[in-house]
Amino acid sequence: MGYTQLDHASNRRLHPYAPQVGCDREDKEEFWEKLDDLVQLIPREERLIIGADFNGHIGERNGGDERVMGKFGYGTRNVEGQDIVDFAHRMEMAVINTFYNKRESHKITYTSGGKQTQIDYIMGRRTHLREARDCKVVPGANVAKHHVVISRWKWRCGRGQQLRIEPKIRWWKLGEEEPSTKVRLGVRQKVDWGLDGTWEDVANVLRETAREVFGVSTGRKKVDKETWWWNDEVQAVVARKKLGRNGTRKKTPVANHSIKRPKTRQRWQ
């Protein structure tokens, strides 16, 4: 079982379940073909997280597979584990579990009959690998014989990208008498108050009328009221002051205190 903690970003998550080791090879190949088709439908620029019970051991050796897995795997690779690695190569994915050096109890995802294995993995796109922060198993949190796998991510926004705010109806204008009166009259005229009318119909009419009367926001990022004064002129002044602090400003000469002053008796003689 897998759980993914995500901060401040939209994402796509998939939670497939691979056939077990004893299943026919045809069933396993069909599973990977369907997963390939599903992943290819998702644009590559979108973030994708796959957390799944893949029922395979990818092992701790990553020779030749450094692009898709780290050097902190567990156990010995089997045929099903090779299928996982091949899938990662095809889809440009990375096995997040293997990039963090954890104690053994934080790697084992499945315990049964005294045997401990790693068959549950979390995968992400290689292009977003730097946004991963951690991945480990929680030994005490069990779902059946599986241990919960947790990964933590922090999404990054590209330089120069602006957060787009969806345009919203200016509902705050309900506090103004004239606009609110126009909305009430408009709703009364458009709504069918018969028995066939539903609350959803009334809500749609209300939103449509409010959009016409109140208008909508521009969808642009709102400027912080506390930083509106931070213009080019202020930045230039601050820059000049910083230069002065670094020693470029001329310093006023300091008096030479090495000259000894005469004693009090000598000064009054």
VEXZANU-112872 format. One record per residue (C-alpha): residue number from 1; residue in one letter; z, x, y. Coordinates in Angstrom, 1 decimal, padded with zeros to 4 digits. Layout:
BEGIN
@num=NUM residu=A pz=Z px=X py=Y
...
***
This chain:
BEGIN
@num=1 residu=M pz=000.0 px=000.0 py=000.0
@num=2 residu=G pz=-000.7 px=001.2 py=003.5
@num=3 residu=Y pz=000.6 px=000.5 py=007.0
@num=4 residu=T pz=-001.0 px=001.9 py=010.1
@num=5 residu=Q pz=000.8 px=002.1 py=013.5
@num=6 residu=L pz=-001.7 px=002.0 py=016.4
@num=7 residu=D pz=-001.2 px=002.6 py=020.1
@num=8 residu=H pz=-003.3 px=001.0 py=022.9
@num=9 residu=A pz=-006.7 px=000.6 py=021.3
@num=10 residu=S pz=-009.0 px=-001.8 py=019.5
@num=11 residu=N pz=-009.9 px=-000.7 py=016.0
@num=12 residu=R pz=-011.3 px=-001.7 py=012.6
@num=13 residu=R pz=-009.1 px=-001.7 py=009.5
@num=14 residu=L pz=-010.1 px=-002.0 py=005.9
@num=15 residu=H pz=-007.7 px=-002.4 py=002.9
@num=16 residu=P pz=-009.8 px=-002.3 py=-000.3
@num=17 residu=Y pz=-008.5 px=-002.0 py=-003.8
@num=18 residu=A pz=-010.4 px=000.3 py=-006.2
@num=19 residu=P pz=-010.8 px=-000.4 py=-010.0
@num=20 residu=Q pz=-008.2 px=001.3 py=-012.2
@num=21 residu=V pz=-008.9 px=004.3 py=-014.3
@num=22 residu=G pz=-009.5 px=002.3 py=-017.5
@num=23 residu=C pz=-012.2 px=000.1 py=-015.9
@num=24 residu=D pz=-015.9 px=000.5 py=-016.7
@num=25 residu=R pz=-017.8 px=003.0 py=-014.8
@num=26 residu=E pz=-020.2 px=000.3 py=-013.6
@num=27 residu=D pz=-017.4 px=-001.6 py=-011.9
@num=28 residu=K pz=-016.3 px=001.6 py=-010.1
@num=29 residu=E pz=-019.8 px=002.3 py=-008.9
@num=30 residu=E pz=-020.2 px=-001.2 py=-007.7
@num=31 residu=F pz=-017.0 px=-000.9 py=-005.8
@num=32 residu=W pz=-018.1 px=002.2 py=-004.0
@num=33 residu=E pz=-021.6 px=000.7 py=-003.2
@num=34 residu=K pz=-020.0 px=-002.4 py=-001.6
@num=35 residu=L pz=-017.5 px=-000.2 py=000.4
@num=36 residu=D pz=-020.4 px=002.0 py=001.6
@num=37 residu=D pz=-022.3 px=-001.1 py=002.8
@num=38 residu=L pz=-019.3 px=-002.5 py=004.5
@num=39 residu=V pz=-018.5 px=000.8 py=006.4
@num=40 residu=Q pz=-022.1 px=001.2 py=007.4
@num=41 residu=L pz=-022.0 px=-002.2 py=009.2
@num=42 residu=I pz=-019.3 px=-000.8 py=011.6
@num=43 residu=P pz=-020.8 px=001.3 py=014.5
@num=44 residu=R pz=-019.9 px=004.9 py=014.2
@num=45 residu=E pz=-018.5 px=005.1 py=017.7
@num=46 residu=E pz=-015.8 px=002.5 py=016.8
@num=47 residu=R pz=-012.5 px=003.7 py=015.3
@num=48 residu=L pz=-012.1 px=002.9 py=011.6
@num=49 residu=I pz=-009.0 px=003.1 py=009.5
@num=50 residu=I pz=-009.1 px=002.6 py=005.7
@num=51 residu=G pz=-005.8 px=002.2 py=003.9
@num=52 residu=A pz=-006.2 px=001.6 py=000.2
@num=53 residu=D pz=-005.1 px=002.0 py=-003.4
@num=54 residu=F pz=-008.0 px=004.1 py=-004.5
@num=55 residu=N pz=-006.6 px=004.7 py=-008.0
@num=56 residu=G pz=-007.6 px=008.3 py=-008.0
@num=57 residu=H pz=-006.2 px=011.8 py=-007.6
@num=58 residu=I pz=-007.9 px=014.0 py=-005.1
@num=59 residu=G pz=-005.5 px=016.9 py=-005.8
@num=60 residu=E pz=-004.2 px=019.7 py=-003.7
@num=61 residu=R pz=-007.2 px=022.0 py=-003.6
@num=62 residu=N pz=-009.7 px=021.5 py=-000.9
@num=63 residu=G pz=-012.1 px=024.4 py=-001.5
@num=64 residu=G pz=-015.5 px=023.2 py=-000.2
@num=65 residu=D pz=-014.1 px=019.9 py=001.0
@num=66 residu=E pz=-012.3 px=021.2 py=004.2
@num=67 residu=R pz=-014.3 px=018.8 py=006.3
@num=68 residu=V pz=-012.8 px=015.7 py=004.7
@num=69 residu=M pz=-009.3 px=016.8 py=003.5
@num=70 residu=G pz=-006.6 px=019.2 py=004.3
@num=71 residu=K pz=-004.7 px=021.6 py=002.2
@num=72 residu=F pz=-001.6 px=019.5 py=001.6
@num=73 residu=G pz=-002.7 px=017.2 py=-001.2
@num=74 residu=Y pz=-000.8 px=016.6 py=-004.4
@num=75 residu=G pz=-001.6 px=017.1 py=-008.1
@num=76 residu=T pz=-004.9 px=017.8 py=-009.8
@num=77 residu=R pz=-008.2 px=016.1 py=-009.0
@num=78 residu=N pz=-009.7 px=013.7 py=-011.6
@num=79 residu=V pz=-013.1 px=011.9 py=-011.7
@num=80 residu=E pz=-011.8 px=009.0 py=-009.6
@num=81 residu=G pz=-010.5 px=011.5 py=-007.1
@num=82 residu=Q pz=-013.9 px=013.1 py=-006.8
@num=83 residu=D pz=-015.3 px=009.7 py=-006.1
@num=84 residu=I pz=-012.9 px=009.4 py=-003.1
@num=85 residu=V pz=-013.9 px=012.8 py=-001.8
@num=86 residu=D pz=-017.6 px=012.1 py=-002.2
@num=87 residu=F pz=-017.2 px=008.8 py=-000.3
@num=88 residu=A pz=-015.5 px=010.7 py=002.5
@num=89 residu=H pz=-018.4 px=013.1 py=002.8
@num=90 residu=R pz=-020.9 px=010.3 py=002.8
@num=91 residu=M pz=-019.2 px=008.3 py=005.5
@num=92 residu=E pz=-017.9 px=011.2 py=007.6
@num=93 residu=M pz=-014.2 px=010.2 py=006.9
@num=94 residu=A pz=-011.1 px=012.3 py=006.4
@num=95 residu=V pz=-008.1 px=011.8 py=004.1
@num=96 residu=I pz=-005.2 px=011.7 py=006.6
@num=97 residu=N pz=-002.5 px=012.2 py=003.9
@num=98 residu=T pz=-003.6 px=015.7 py=003.2
@num=99 residu=F pz=-003.5 px=017.1 py=006.7
@num=100 residu=Y pz=000.3 px=017.1 py=007.1
@num=101 residu=N pz=002.7 px=019.4 py=005.2
@num=102 residu=K pz=005.3 px=017.1 py=003.8
@num=103 residu=R pz=008.0 px=017.4 py=001.1
@num=104 residu=E pz=007.0 px=016.2 py=-002.4
@num=105 residu=S pz=008.8 px=012.9 py=-002.0
@num=106 residu=H pz=006.8 px=012.1 py=001.1
@num=107 residu=K pz=003.5 px=012.6 py=-000.8
@num=108 residu=I pz=004.0 px=010.6 py=-004.0
@num=109 residu=T pz=002.7 px=007.1 py=-003.5
@num=110 residu=Y pz=003.1 px=005.7 py=-007.1
@num=111 residu=T pz=005.9 px=006.0 py=-009.6
@num=112 residu=S pz=005.8 px=004.6 py=-013.2
@num=113 residu=G pz=007.3 px=005.6 py=-016.5
@num=114 residu=G pz=008.7 px=008.8 py=-015.1
@num=115 residu=K pz=005.3 px=009.8 py=-013.8
@num=116 residu=Q pz=004.7 px=010.4 py=-010.1
@num=117 residu=T pz=001.2 px=010.5 py=-008.6
@num=118 residu=Q pz=-000.7 px=010.1 py=-005.3
@num=119 residu=I pz=-003.3 px=007.3 py=-005.4
@num=120 residu=D pz=-002.8 px=005.5 py=-002.1
@num=121 residu=Y pz=-004.6 px=007.1 py=000.9
@num=122 residu=I pz=-005.2 px=006.5 py=004.5
@num=123 residu=M pz=-008.6 px=007.6 py=005.8
@num=124 residu=G pz=-010.1 px=007.8 py=009.3
@num=125 residu=R pz=-013.3 px=009.0 py=011.0
@num=126 residu=R pz=-013.6 px=012.8 py=011.3
@num=127 residu=T pz=-014.5 px=012.3 py=015.0
@num=128 residu=H pz=-011.1 px=010.7 py=015.6
@num=129 residu=L pz=-009.0 px=013.1 py=013.5
@num=130 residu=R pz=-007.4 px=014.7 py=016.5
@num=131 residu=E pz=-005.9 px=011.3 py=017.4
@num=132 residu=A pz=-003.8 px=011.2 py=014.2
@num=133 residu=R pz=-000.2 px=012.1 py=014.8
@num=134 residu=D pz=001.4 px=011.8 py=011.4
@num=135 residu=C pz=001.1 px=010.5 py=007.8
@num=136 residu=K pz=003.8 px=010.3 py=005.2
@num=137 residu=V pz=005.3 px=008.2 py=002.4
@num=138 residu=V pz=008.5 px=006.2 py=002.8
@num=139 residu=P pz=010.2 px=006.7 py=-000.6
@num=140 residu=G pz=012.7 px=003.9 py=-000.2
@num=141 residu=A pz=010.2 px=001.3 py=000.9
@num=142 residu=N pz=008.6 px=000.2 py=-002.4
@num=143 residu=V pz=006.0 px=-002.6 py=-003.0
@num=144 residu=A pz=006.0 px=-003.0 py=-006.8
@num=145 residu=K pz=005.6 px=000.6 py=-008.1
@num=146 residu=H pz=003.9 px=001.8 py=-005.0
@num=147 residu=H pz=005.5 px=003.5 py=-002.0
@num=148 residu=V pz=004.5 px=002.5 py=001.5
@num=149 residu=V pz=002.3 px=005.1 py=003.3
@num=150 residu=I pz=002.6 px=005.2 py=007.1
@num=151 residu=S pz=000.2 px=006.9 py=009.5
@num=152 residu=R pz=000.7 px=007.1 py=013.3
@num=153 residu=W pz=-002.2 px=007.4 py=015.8
@num=154 residu=K pz=-002.5 px=007.7 py=019.5
@num=155 residu=W pz=-005.9 px=006.8 py=020.8
@num=156 residu=R pz=-007.5 px=008.8 py=023.6
@num=157 residu=C pz=-009.8 px=007.5 py=026.3
@num=158 residu=G pz=-012.7 px=009.7 py=027.4
@num=159 residu=R pz=-012.6 px=011.3 py=030.8
@num=160 residu=G pz=-014.1 px=009.1 py=033.4
@num=161 residu=Q pz=-013.7 px=005.9 py=031.3
@num=162 residu=Q pz=-012.2 px=003.0 py=033.2
@num=163 residu=L pz=-010.2 px=000.2 py=031.5
@num=164 residu=R pz=-012.1 px=-003.0 py=031.9
@num=165 residu=I pz=-010.0 px=-006.1 py=032.6
@num=166 residu=E pz=-011.4 px=-009.4 py=031.4
@num=167 residu=P pz=-012.1 px=-011.8 py=034.3
@num=168 residu=K pz=-009.4 px=-014.5 py=034.4
@num=169 residu=I pz=-009.0 px=-017.8 py=036.2
@num=170 residu=R pz=-007.0 px=-017.5 py=039.4
@num=171 residu=W pz=-004.2 px=-019.8 py=038.2
@num=172 residu=W pz=-001.9 px=-018.7 py=041.0
@num=173 residu=K pz=-003.8 px=-020.9 py=043.4
@num=174 residu=L pz=-002.1 px=-023.9 py=041.9
@num=175 residu=G pz=000.6 px=-023.2 py=044.4
@num=176 residu=E pz=-001.8 px=-024.0 py=047.2
@num=177 residu=E pz=-002.0 px=-027.7 py=048.0
@num=178 residu=E pz=-005.7 px=-028.1 py=048.8
@num=179 residu=P pz=-007.1 px=-026.3 py=045.7
@num=180 residu=S pz=-004.6 px=-027.9 py=043.3
@num=181 residu=T pz=-005.5 px=-031.3 py=044.7
@num=182 residu=K pz=-009.2 px=-030.7 py=044.0
@num=183 residu=V pz=-008.5 px=-029.6 py=040.5
@num=184 residu=R pz=-006.5 px=-032.7 py=039.7
@num=185 residu=L pz=-009.2 px=-035.0 py=041.1
@num=186 residu=G pz=-011.9 px=-033.2 py=039.2
@num=187 residu=V pz=-010.0 px=-033.4 py=035.9
@num=188 residu=R pz=-009.4 px=-037.2 py=036.4
@num=189 residu=Q pz=-013.1 px=-037.8 py=037.0
@num=190 residu=K pz=-014.4 px=-035.7 py=034.1
@num=191 residu=V pz=-011.9 px=-036.5 py=031.3
@num=192 residu=D pz=-012.6 px=-039.4 py=028.9
@num=193 residu=W pz=-009.2 px=-041.0 py=028.8
@num=194 residu=G pz=-010.1 px=-043.2 py=025.8
@num=195 residu=L pz=-008.7 px=-043.0 py=022.3
@num=196 residu=D pz=-011.4 px=-040.7 py=021.2
@num=197 residu=G pz=-010.4 px=-037.9 py=023.6
@num=198 residu=T pz=-008.2 px=-035.0 py=022.3
@num=199 residu=W pz=-006.0 px=-032.5 py=024.0
@num=200 residu=E pz=-008.6 px=-029.8 py=023.4
@num=201 residu=D pz=-011.1 px=-031.8 py=025.4
@num=202 residu=V pz=-008.7 px=-032.1 py=028.2
@num=203 residu=A pz=-007.9 px=-028.4 py=028.1
@num=204 residu=N pz=-011.6 px=-027.5 py=028.2
@num=205 residu=V pz=-012.2 px=-029.7 py=031.2
@num=206 residu=L pz=-009.1 px=-028.3 py=033.0
@num=207 residu=R pz=-010.3 px=-024.7 py=032.4
@num=208 residu=E pz=-013.8 px=-025.5 py=033.6
@num=209 residu=T pz=-012.7 px=-027.3 py=036.7
@num=210 residu=A pz=-010.1 px=-024.6 py=037.6
@num=211 residu=R pz=-012.8 px=-021.9 py=037.2
@num=212 residu=E pz=-015.1 px=-023.8 py=039.6
@num=213 residu=V pz=-012.3 px=-024.4 py=042.2
@num=214 residu=F pz=-010.1 px=-021.4 py=041.9
@num=215 residu=G pz=-012.7 px=-018.9 py=040.9
@num=216 residu=V pz=-012.1 px=-015.9 py=038.5
@num=217 residu=S pz=-011.0 px=-012.3 py=039.0
@num=218 residu=T pz=-013.5 px=-009.5 py=039.2
@num=219 residu=G pz=-012.4 px=-007.8 py=036.0
@num=220 residu=R pz=-011.9 px=-004.5 py=037.8
@num=221 residu=K pz=-008.9 px=-002.3 py=037.3
@num=222 residu=K pz=-006.1 px=-003.3 py=039.7
@num=223 residu=V pz=-005.0 px=-000.6 py=042.1
@num=224 residu=D pz=-001.3 px=000.2 py=042.0
@num=225 residu=K pz=000.4 px=-001.0 py=045.1
@num=226 residu=E pz=002.6 px=002.1 py=045.3
@num=227 residu=T pz=-000.4 px=004.5 py=045.3
@num=228 residu=W pz=-002.8 px=002.9 py=047.7
@num=229 residu=W pz=-002.0 px=005.5 py=050.3
@num=230 residu=W pz=-003.0 px=008.4 py=048.1
@num=231 residu=N pz=-006.4 px=009.0 py=049.9
@num=232 residu=D pz=-008.5 px=012.1 py=050.4
@num=233 residu=E pz=-006.7 px=013.0 py=053.7
@num=234 residu=V pz=-003.3 px=013.0 py=052.1
@num=235 residu=Q pz=-004.5 px=015.0 py=049.1
@num=236 residu=A pz=-006.0 px=017.7 py=051.5
@num=237 residu=V pz=-002.7 px=018.0 py=053.3
@num=238 residu=V pz=-000.7 px=018.3 py=050.1
@num=239 residu=A pz=-003.2 px=021.0 py=048.9
@num=240 residu=R pz=-002.7 px=023.0 py=052.0
@num=241 residu=K pz=001.0 px=022.9 py=051.7
@num=242 residu=K pz=000.8 px=024.1 py=048.1
@num=243 residu=L pz=-001.2 px=027.0 py=049.1
@num=244 residu=G pz=001.4 px=027.9 py=051.7
@num=245 residu=R pz=004.1 px=027.8 py=049.1
@num=246 residu=N pz=002.1 px=030.2 py=046.9
@num=247 residu=G pz=002.3 px=032.9 py=049.6
@num=248 residu=T pz=-001.0 px=032.5 py=051.5
@num=249 residu=R pz=000.7 px=031.3 py=054.6
@num=250 residu=K pz=001.9 px=034.0 py=057.0
@num=251 residu=K pz=005.6 px=034.6 py=056.8
@num=252 residu=T pz=007.7 px=035.1 py=059.8
@num=253 residu=P pz=009.2 px=038.7 py=060.1
@num=254 residu=V pz=012.7 px=039.0 py=058.9
@num=255 residu=A pz=015.3 px=041.1 py=060.9
@num=256 residu=N pz=016.1 px=044.5 py=059.5
@num=257 residu=H pz=019.7 px=044.2 py=058.3
@num=258 residu=S pz=019.8 px=047.8 py=057.2
@num=259 residu=I pz=020.8 px=049.0 py=060.7
@num=260 residu=K pz=024.6 px=049.3 py=060.8
@num=261 residu=R pz=026.3 px=047.6 py=063.7
@num=262 residu=P pz=028.9 px=049.6 py=065.5
@num=263 residu=K pz=032.5 px=049.0 py=064.9
@num=264 residu=T pz=034.3 px=046.6 py=067.2
@num=265 residu=R pz=036.3 px=049.4 py=068.9
@num=266 residu=Q pz=033.2 px=051.4 py=069.6
@num=267 residu=R pz=031.4 px=048.4 py=071.2
@num=268 residu=W pz=034.2 px=047.9 py=073.7
@num=269 residu=Q pz=034.7 px=051.4 py=074.8
***
